[in-house]
């Protein structure tokens, strides 16, 4: 079985990255 504990931080970081990218894209779209 894969190491969930080692994968968890990557999943959290990935989620945060997606949220930040989404916010930046929405902000650019809004100001445009």
mmCIF file of the N, C-alpha and C atoms, coordinates in Angstrom:
data_MODEL
# 
_entry.id   MODEL 
# 
loop_
_atom_site.group_PDB 
_atom_site.id 
_atom_site.type_symbol 
_atom_site.label_atom_id 
_atom_site.label_alt_id 
_atom_site.label_comp_id 
_atom_site.label_asym_id 
_atom_site.label_entity_id 
_atom_site.label_seq_id 
_atom_site.pdbx_PDB_ins_code 
_atom_site.Cartn_x 
_atom_site.Cartn_y 
_atom_site.Cartn_z 
_atom_site.occupancy 
_atom_site.B_iso_or_equiv 
_atom_site.pdbx_formal_charge 
_atom_site.auth_seq_id 
_atom_site.auth_comp_id 
_atom_site.auth_asym_id 
_atom_site.auth_atom_id 
_atom_site.pdbx_PDB_model_num 
ATOM 1  N N  . UNK A 1 1  ? 0.849   -1.197 0.000   1.00 0.00 ? 1  UNK A N  1 
ATOM 2  C CA . UNK A 1 1  ? 0.000   0.000  0.000   1.00 0.00 ? 1  UNK A CA 1 
ATOM 3  C C  . UNK A 1 1  ? 0.892   1.258  0.000   1.00 0.00 ? 1  UNK A C  1 
ATOM 4  N N  . UNK A 1 2  ? 0.419   2.285  -0.672  1.00 0.00 ? 2  UNK A N  1 
ATOM 5  C CA . UNK A 1 2  ? 1.217   3.502  -0.767  1.00 0.00 ? 2  UNK A CA 1 
ATOM 6  C C  . UNK A 1 2  ? 1.251   4.229  0.571   1.00 0.00 ? 2  UNK A C  1 
ATOM 7  N N  . UNK A 1 3  ? 2.263   5.058  0.746   1.00 0.00 ? 3  UNK A N  1 
ATOM 8  C CA . UNK A 1 3  ? 2.418   5.798  1.999   1.00 0.00 ? 3  UNK A CA 1 
ATOM 9  C C  . UNK A 1 3  ? 1.493   7.014  1.984   1.00 0.00 ? 3  UNK A C  1 
ATOM 10 N N  . UNK A 1 4  ? 0.370   6.895  2.677   1.00 0.00 ? 4  UNK A N  1 
ATOM 11 C CA . UNK A 1 4  ? -0.606  7.987  2.695   1.00 0.00 ? 4  UNK A CA 1 
ATOM 12 C C  . UNK A 1 4  ? -0.024  9.210  3.403   1.00 0.00 ? 4  UNK A C  1 
ATOM 13 N N  . UNK A 1 5  ? 0.737   8.960  4.480   1.00 0.00 ? 5  UNK A N  1 
ATOM 14 C CA . UNK A 1 5  ? 1.290   10.075 5.258   1.00 0.00 ? 5  UNK A CA 1 
ATOM 15 C C  . UNK A 1 5  ? 2.235   10.916 4.400   1.00 0.00 ? 5  UNK A C  1 
ATOM 16 N N  . UNK A 1 6  ? 2.978   10.259 3.515   1.00 0.00 ? 6  UNK A N  1 
ATOM 17 C CA . UNK A 1 6  ? 3.893   10.999 2.649   1.00 0.00 ? 6  UNK A CA 1 
ATOM 18 C C  . UNK A 1 6  ? 3.163   11.668 1.498   1.00 0.00 ? 6  UNK A C  1 
ATOM 19 N N  . UNK A 1 7  ? 1.996   11.140 1.158   1.00 0.00 ? 7  UNK A N  1 
ATOM 20 C CA . UNK A 1 7  ? 1.241   11.679 0.033   1.00 0.00 ? 7  UNK A CA 1 
ATOM 21 C C  . UNK A 1 7  ? 0.339   12.838 0.464   1.00 0.00 ? 7  UNK A C  1 
ATOM 22 N N  . UNK A 1 8  ? -0.040  12.841 1.745   1.00 0.00 ? 8  UNK A N  1 
ATOM 23 C CA . UNK A 1 8  ? -0.973  13.852 2.245   1.00 0.00 ? 8  UNK A CA 1 
ATOM 24 C C  . UNK A 1 8  ? -0.475  15.277 2.022   1.00 0.00 ? 8  UNK A C  1 
ATOM 25 N N  . UNK A 1 9  ? 0.760   15.608 2.416   1.00 0.00 ? 9  UNK A N  1 
ATOM 26 C CA . UNK A 1 9  ? 1.239   16.988 2.199   1.00 0.00 ? 9  UNK A CA 1 
ATOM 27 C C  . UNK A 1 9  ? 1.199   17.392 0.730   1.00 0.00 ? 9  UNK A C  1 
ATOM 28 N N  . UNK A 1 10 ? 1.491   16.440 -0.155  1.00 0.00 ? 10 UNK A N  1 
ATOM 29 C CA . UNK A 1 10 ? 1.474   16.751 -1.588  1.00 0.00 ? 10 UNK A CA 1 
ATOM 30 C C  . UNK A 1 10 ? 0.050   17.067 -2.038  1.00 0.00 ? 10 UNK A C  1 
ATOM 31 N N  . UNK A 1 11 ? -0.916  16.302 -1.515  1.00 0.00 ? 11 UNK A N  1 
ATOM 32 C CA . UNK A 1 11 ? -2.317  16.547 -1.865  1.00 0.00 ? 11 UNK A CA 1 
ATOM 33 C C  . UNK A 1 11 ? -2.755  17.913 -1.362  1.00 0.00 ? 11 UNK A C  1 
ATOM 34 N N  . UNK A 1 12 ? -2.368  18.245 -0.121  1.00 0.00 ? 12 UNK A N  1 
ATOM 35 C CA . UNK A 1 12 ? -2.739  19.541 0.459   1.00 0.00 ? 12 UNK A CA 1 
ATOM 36 C C  . UNK A 1 12 ? -2.112  20.668 -0.355  1.00 0.00 ? 12 UNK A C  1 
ATOM 37 N N  . UNK A 1 13 ? -0.813  20.518 -0.673  1.00 0.00 ? 13 UNK A N  1 
ATOM 38 C CA . UNK A 1 13 ? -0.114  21.542 -1.451  1.00 0.00 ? 13 UNK A CA 1 
ATOM 39 C C  . UNK A 1 13 ? -0.751  21.689 -2.826  1.00 0.00 ? 13 UNK A C  1 
ATOM 40 N N  . UNK A 1 14 ? -1.115  20.560 -3.427  1.00 0.00 ? 14 UNK A N  1 
ATOM 41 C CA . UNK A 1 14 ? -1.758  20.596 -4.738  1.00 0.00 ? 14 UNK A CA 1 
ATOM 42 C C  . UNK A 1 14 ? -3.086  21.335 -4.679  1.00 0.00 ? 14 UNK A C  1 
ATOM 43 N N  . UNK A 1 15 ? -3.853  21.076 -3.626  1.00 0.00 ? 15 UNK A N  1 
ATOM 44 C CA . UNK A 1 15 ? -5.145  21.745 -3.468  1.00 0.00 ? 15 UNK A CA 1 
ATOM 45 C C  . UNK A 1 15 ? -4.967  23.244 -3.310  1.00 0.00 ? 15 UNK A C  1 
ATOM 46 N N  . UNK A 1 16 ? -3.985  23.632 -2.485  1.00 0.00 ? 16 UNK A N  1 
ATOM 47 C CA . UNK A 1 16 ? -3.734  25.059 -2.272  1.00 0.00 ? 16 UNK A CA 1 
ATOM 48 C C  . UNK A 1 16 ? -3.291  25.710 -3.578  1.00 0.00 ? 16 UNK A C  1 
ATOM 49 N N  . UNK A 1 17 ? -2.428  25.001 -4.323  1.00 0.00 ? 17 UNK A N  1 
ATOM 50 C CA . UNK A 1 17 ? -1.937  25.546 -5.592  1.00 0.00 ? 17 UNK A CA 1 
ATOM 51 C C  . UNK A 1 17 ? -3.100  25.759 -6.560  1.00 0.00 ? 17 UNK A C  1 
ATOM 52 N N  . UNK A 1 18 ? -4.015  24.786 -6.609  1.00 0.00 ? 18 UNK A N  1 
ATOM 53 C CA . UNK A 1 18 ? -5.173  24.899 -7.508  1.00 0.00 ? 18 UNK A CA 1 
ATOM 54 C C  . UNK A 1 18 ? -6.034  26.095 -7.113  1.00 0.00 ? 18 UNK A C  1 
ATOM 55 N N  . UNK A 1 19 ? -6.235  26.281 -5.812  1.00 0.00 ? 19 UNK A N  1 
ATOM 56 C CA . UNK A 1 19 ? -7.053  27.403 -5.332  1.00 0.00 ? 19 UNK A CA 1 
ATOM 57 C C  . UNK A 1 19 ? -6.392  28.729 -5.693  1.00 0.00 ? 19 UNK A C  1 
ATOM 58 N N  . UNK A 1 20 ? -5.071  28.816 -5.467  1.00 0.00 ? 20 UNK A N  1 
ATOM 59 C CA . UNK A 1 20 ? -4.355  30.063 -5.770  1.00 0.00 ? 20 UNK A CA 1 
ATOM 60 C C  . UNK A 1 20 ? -4.417  30.359 -7.268  1.00 0.00 ? 20 UNK A C  1 
ATOM 61 N N  . UNK A 1 21 ? -4.177  29.339 -8.088  1.00 0.00 ? 21 UNK A N  1 
ATOM 62 C CA . UNK A 1 21 ? -4.218  29.531 -9.544  1.00 0.00 ? 21 UNK A CA 1 
ATOM 63 C C  . UNK A 1 21 ? -5.622  29.964 -9.972  1.00 0.00 ? 21 UNK A C  1 
ATOM 64 N N  . UNK A 1 22 ? -6.637  29.341 -9.384  1.00 0.00 ? 22 UNK A N  1 
ATOM 65 C CA . UNK A 1 22 ? -8.010  29.698 -9.714  1.00 0.00 ? 22 UNK A CA 1 
ATOM 66 C C  . UNK A 1 22 ? -8.323  31.134 -9.328  1.00 0.00 ? 22 UNK A C  1 
ATOM 67 N N  . UNK A 1 23 ? -7.833  31.553 -8.154  1.00 0.00 ? 23 UNK A N  1 
ATOM 68 C CA . UNK A 1 23 ? -8.075  32.921 -7.695  1.00 0.00 ? 23 UNK A CA 1 
ATOM 69 C C  . UNK A 1 23 ? -7.379  33.921 -8.606  1.00 0.00 ? 23 UNK A C  1 
ATOM 70 N N  . UNK A 1 24 ? -6.128  33.614 -8.992  1.00 0.00 ? 24 UNK A N  1 
ATOM 71 C CA . UNK A 1 24 ? -5.371  34.516 -9.870  1.00 0.00 ? 24 UNK A CA 1 
ATOM 72 C C  . UNK A 1 24 ? -6.065  34.618 -11.223 1.00 0.00 ? 24 UNK A C  1 
ATOM 73 N N  . UNK A 1 25 ? -6.501  33.474 -11.759 1.00 0.00 ? 25 UNK A N  1 
ATOM 74 C CA . UNK A 1 25 ? -7.166  33.475 -13.059 1.00 0.00 ? 25 UNK A CA 1 
ATOM 75 C C  . UNK A 1 25 ? -8.467  34.272 -12.990 1.00 0.00 ? 25 UNK A C  1 
ATOM 76 N N  . UNK A 1 26 ? -9.229  34.087 -11.910 1.00 0.00 ? 26 UNK A N  1 
ATOM 77 C CA . UNK A 1 26 ? -10.490 34.808 -11.746 1.00 0.00 ? 26 UNK A CA 1 
ATOM 78 C C  . UNK A 1 26 ? -10.220 36.303 -11.588 1.00 0.00 ? 26 UNK A C  1 
ATOM 79 N N  . UNK A 1 27 ? -9.167  36.647 -10.846 1.00 0.00 ? 27 UNK A N  1 
ATOM 80 C CA . UNK A 1 27 ? -8.830  38.059 -10.642 1.00 0.00 ? 27 UNK A CA 1 
ATOM 81 C C  . UNK A 1 27 ? -8.448  38.708 -11.966 1.00 0.00 ? 27 UNK A C  1 
ATOM 82 N N  . UNK A 1 28 ? -7.642  38.000 -12.776 1.00 0.00 ? 28 UNK A N  1 
ATOM 83 C CA . UNK A 1 28 ? -7.230  38.539 -14.074 1.00 0.00 ? 28 UNK A CA 1 
ATOM 84 C C  . UNK A 1 28 ? -8.450  38.697 -14.979 1.00 0.00 ? 28 UNK A C  1 
ATOM 85 N N  . UNK A 1 29 ? -9.342  37.722 -14.940 1.00 0.00 ? 29 UNK A N  1 
ATOM 86 C CA . UNK A 1 29 ? -10.537 37.779 -15.772 1.00 0.00 ? 29 UNK A CA 1 
ATOM 87 C C  . UNK A 1 29 ? -11.420 38.947 -15.340 1.00 0.00 ? 29 UNK A C  1 
ATOM 88 N N  . UNK A 1 30 ? -11.483 39.184 -14.012 1.00 0.00 ? 30 UNK A N  1 
ATOM 89 C CA . UNK A 1 30 ? -12.351 40.221 -13.469 1.00 0.00 ? 30 UNK A CA 1 
ATOM 90 C C  . UNK A 1 30 ? -11.825 41.604 -13.849 1.00 0.00 ? 30 UNK A C  1 
ATOM 91 N N  . UNK A 1 31 ? -10.508 41.811 -13.694 1.00 0.00 ? 31 UNK A N  1 
ATOM 92 C CA . UNK A 1 31 ? -9.927  43.125 -13.983 1.00 0.00 ? 31 UNK A CA 1 
ATOM 93 C C  . UNK A 1 31 ? -9.864  43.378 -15.483 1.00 0.00 ? 31 UNK A C  1 
ATOM 94 N N  . UNK A 1 32 ? -9.883  42.313 -16.276 1.00 0.00 ? 32 UNK A N  1 
ATOM 95 C CA . UNK A 1 32 ? -9.846  42.465 -17.723 1.00 0.00 ? 32 UNK A CA 1 
ATOM 96 C C  . UNK A 1 32 ? -11.221 42.940 -18.169 1.00 0.00 ? 32 UNK A C  1 
# 
